[in-house]
């Protein structure tokens, strides 16, 4: 069993990346460190300063480096007699438009292959809450803060710089509309009502919520990681790196 005796915490982000870390390895060796304990290194929300808001556990965060750099650092650490313990955050992911698996659920509902991956409650009578409005839905529509936008031939509900996907049938309906019709409140509400999710004010989660989150952080959605298939999916890349002996321990 791997038993670290003297650890040093490494917090990766865009301003302290793999190159920055590589430069301090000689210093860590002089300190007598035998194990580094690193914050999550997988793709996270853009600009994340902690890495716990992961959007893709199958890719190294491009803001901190590449897989080639990761492998090179692992080799350099071994030469210095230092092991690597990696924090992998297998219990939650970012509730974000950048989370492709979650967006597939928003788009397809229970028909999504990832519907059971997230710890959520959606049915014909229960739509997944998307609590990221700063106002009521009605006010967001009236003041123009919530609108339909076209991105690479797909329509989205856009609010505050975030684009939320639409059902395929909604996209087909909008493709038949004139551009001036897309500004109509009636059409916008009709499209909103068709979705598998419900946009709402973030304050609503103070008394009502239908997905498990990390503590009370709306932007971190929990996973059904206890299910074997979900466990395998999330850890697929992680275990590949373990087999390559990049990490000697996981947390």
Secondary structure, DSSP 8 states (H G I E B T S, - for coil): ----SSEEEE--BTTB-HHHHHHHHHHHHHHT--EEEE---EEESTT-SSS-SEEEEEEE-TTT--HHHHHHHHHHHHHTT-EEEE---TTEEE-STT-HHHHHHHHHGGGSTTTTTB-B---SS--EEEEEESS-HHHHHHTTSEEEEEETTEEEEEETTEEEE--HHHHHHHHTS-GGGGG-HHHHHHHHHHSSEEEEEGGGGGT--SB-EETTEEEEEEB-TTSHHHHHHHHHHHHHHHHTTS-SEE-
